[in-house]
Amino acid sequence: MVDLAALDDFLTGWWRIAARAVADPDDWQRMHAEASRQA
């Protein structure tokens, strides 16, 4: 038997990120620009 809990956790997190990026693309770009400046 295969435990798919880790896969479910990954997909849930990915879905949240994808939904945020689609909901407000400008905010998504700002977040990436800010992260680049802090790196």
Secondary structure, DSSP 8 states (H G I E B T S, - for coil): ----HHHHHHHHHHHHHHHHHHH-HHHHHHHHHHHHHH-
